[in-house]
Amino acid sequence: MGRLAKDIAGKTPVSLGLLGAAAFMVIADARVIDPLLHIIADEFKVGVGSAAIIISAYTIPYGLFQLVYGPLSDRIGKLKVITIALAAFAVGTAVCAFVSNIVLLTLLRVLTGMAAAGVIPVTLAYIGDNFPYEERQAAIGKYLSALVLGQILSGSLGGIFGEYIGWRDIFLLFGIVSLGIAGLLWRGTRHLSDGHRP
């Protein structure tokens, strides 16, 4: 998954491993909340139905803001958008660990959903632009395997943290790991050009 390919201009695209790790965090964060819902509801003294708003608070902005990041990435560069979006996602996710009520948690989930929307779709566009045609399908397949892995493991991670560690710690962990990935992306891509339009 860390295989590198050469793009048309001869520059080296970012490794699929790093991009896949970012995708894993975003998709896992979307699904990890499901097994934690009743625990969060109990802590904040609300019904599970009321607490469920934190799920749609993430997914709705996630879907809507994908429309924004496409034109933005064409203008300022896909790698830059992915890195900034992941960093904002990381901070928002980590702060979720310290909320004192369901309203603040809902607001933060809205903000993290907005930021997360700039990772997966823009990465798919980046792969399409920078991997040679003969390698593109394999690259997309490897990238999508990270998404599937995130979907599979997120429920188990949420259950383990909810039962034995604490629901707040999973958000803190996801935030720290995502910030580390964003840092690696910035370090590895600051000298690369991905062909954005001036």
C-alpha distance (Angstrom), angle and dihedral (degrees) to the residues before:
residue distance angle dihedral
M1 . . .
G2 3.78 . .
R3 3.81 92.3 .
L4 3.79 115.7 135.3
A5 3.78 127.5 -145.4
K6 3.78 134.1 -168.3
D7 3.77 120.3 -114.2
I8 3.77 126.4 -145.2
A9 3.79 93.9 -89.1
G10 3.80 92.0 51.1
K11 3.78 95.5 -110.3
T12 3.79 120.4 131.2
P13 3.80 116.3 -111.5
V14 3.77 120.6 -137.2
S15 3.80 113.9 -85.2
L16 3.77 116.8 -92.1
G17 3.79 88.6 -130.4
L18 3.79 92.4 65.2
L19 3.79 93.9 43.1
G20 3.79 90.0 46.0
A21 3.80 91.2 52.0
A22 3.81 89.5 54.8
A23 3.79 90.6 49.7
F24 3.80 91.0 48.3
M25 3.80 91.6 55.4
V26 3.80 94.3 47.7
I27 3.80 96.0 48.0
A28 3.81 93.6 40.9
D29 3.80 90.5 51.9
A30 3.79 89.7 54.3
R31 3.81 93.5 53.1
V32 3.80 103.4 32.7
I33 3.80 91.9 78.1
D34 3.82 94.7 68.1
P35 3.84 99.0 78.1
L36 3.82 90.4 38.9
L37 3.78 96.5 54.7
H38 3.81 98.6 95.1
I39 3.82 91.5 44.6
I40 3.80 91.9 52.2
A41 3.80 90.8 45.7
D42 3.81 91.4 52.6
E43 3.80 93.1 49.0
F44 3.80 93.9 50.5
K45 3.82 93.2 40.5
V46 3.81 95.5 -121.3
G47 3.77 132.8 121.8
V48 3.78 120.8 -93.5
G49 3.80 88.7 -115.3
S50 3.80 90.9 56.6
A51 3.79 92.7 44.8
A52 3.81 90.4 52.3
I53 3.80 88.4 77.7
I54 3.80 87.9 82.9
I55 3.81 88.6 68.3
S56 3.79 96.0 55.0
A57 3.82 89.4 38.2
Y58 3.81 86.5 67.8
T59 3.80 102.6 34.9
I60 3.82 99.7 46.8
P61 3.83 96.3 54.2
Y62 3.79 88.0 40.9
G63 3.77 90.3 59.7
L64 3.79 97.1 40.3
F65 3.79 99.0 46.7
Q66 3.79 94.1 54.1
L67 3.80 84.3 80.1
V68 3.80 89.8 60.0
Y69 3.79 99.2 48.2
G70 3.81 96.4 54.9
P71 3.81 96.5 66.2
L72 3.81 90.8 35.3
S73 3.80 92.6 54.8
D74 3.80 90.6 49.0
R75 3.77 88.7 54.3
I76 3.81 104.3 43.1
G77 3.82 102.4 17.2
K78 3.77 135.0 -82.2
L79 3.79 96.4 -114.4
K80 3.78 91.7 52.1
V81 3.81 92.1 49.8
I82 3.81 92.6 47.7
T83 3.80 92.4 49.3
I84 3.82 96.2 46.1
A85 3.81 92.7 43.7
L86 3.81 91.9 50.0
A87 3.81 91.9 48.3
A88 3.82 91.4 51.0
F89 3.81 89.5 46.1
A90 3.80 90.2 51.1
V91 3.79 94.4 51.7
G92 3.80 93.3 45.8
T93 3.79 92.3 48.0
A94 3.81 93.6 49.0
V95 3.81 92.0 49.5
C96 3.83 88.9 55.5
A97 3.80 86.3 73.7
F98 3.81 91.4 67.2
V99 3.81 103.9 45.2
S100 3.78 119.8 128.1
N101 3.81 100.3 -157.2
I102 3.77 143.4 21.3
V103 3.81 93.2 -105.0
L104 3.80 93.0 61.1
L105 3.79 91.1 44.3
T106 3.81 90.3 51.7
L107 3.80 91.9 49.8
L108 3.79 92.0 49.7
R109 3.80 91.0 48.8
V110 3.80 88.5 54.2
L111 3.80 90.6 52.5
T112 3.80 94.3 45.4
G113 3.80 90.5 48.4
M114 3.79 89.5 52.9
A115 3.81 90.9 51.1
A116 3.80 95.5 42.6
A117 3.80 90.4 57.3
G118 3.80 88.8 72.7
V119 3.80 96.1 61.9
I120 3.82 115.8 58.6
P121 3.84 103.0 32.8
V122 3.82 92.6 43.4
T123 3.80 90.8 48.1
L124 3.80 91.1 53.4
A125 3.80 88.6 52.0
Y126 3.81 89.7 47.8
I127 3.81 91.4 52.6
G128 3.79 89.9 49.6
D129 3.79 91.3 51.7
N130 3.79 99.9 42.6
F131 3.79 109.7 32.8
P132 3.81 119.2 78.1
Y133 3.78 115.3 -107.7
E134 3.80 94.2 -110.6
E135 3.82 91.0 54.8
R136 3.78 99.1 36.2
Q137 3.81 99.7 88.6
A138 3.80 92.1 48.8
A139 3.80 90.5 47.8
I140 3.81 92.1 50.5
G141 3.80 90.6 47.0
K142 3.79 92.0 52.3
Y143 3.78 91.0 46.3
L144 3.79 92.7 50.1
S145 3.80 89.7 50.8
A146 3.81 87.2 66.2
L147 3.80 89.2 55.0
V148 3.79 91.9 50.2
L149 3.80 90.8 47.8
G150 3.79 90.0 51.8
Q151 3.79 91.2 51.5
I152 3.80 92.3 48.1
L153 3.80 98.2 46.2
S154 3.80 100.0 37.3
G155 3.80 94.9 75.6
S156 3.79 91.9 50.3
L157 3.80 92.0 46.2
G158 3.78 91.1 50.1
G159 3.78 91.8 49.2
I160 3.80 93.6 48.7
F161 3.80 94.2 47.8
G162 3.79 92.9 43.4
E163 3.78 93.1 50.5
Y164 3.80 103.6 37.4
I165 3.81 111.8 13.8
G166 3.80 114.3 20.9
W167 3.78 136.8 -85.6
R168 3.81 92.8 -114.2
D169 3.79 92.2 59.0
I170 3.80 93.8 60.8
F171 3.80 90.1 58.8
L172 3.78 91.4 47.3
L173 3.80 91.0 49.3
F174 3.80 93.1 47.5
G175 3.79 90.4 48.0
I176 3.80 94.8 50.4
V177 3.80 94.0 45.3
S178 3.81 92.2 46.3
L179 3.80 91.1 49.6
G180 3.80 89.3 51.7
I181 3.82 90.7 51.3
A182 3.81 90.3 48.2
G183 3.80 89.0 51.9
L184 3.80 91.4 51.7
L185 3.79 90.2 47.9
W186 3.80 91.5 51.4
R187 3.78 92.0 47.1
G188 3.79 93.1 47.4
T189 3.79 98.2 42.5
R190 3.79 107.3 36.2
H191 3.82 90.9 95.6
L192 3.80 95.7 41.6
S193 3.77 127.8 93.0
D194 3.79 120.1 -150.5
G195 3.75 97.4 -169.2
H196 3.80 100.2 -98.1
R197 3.76 118.8 173.3
P198 3.81 118.0 -103.3
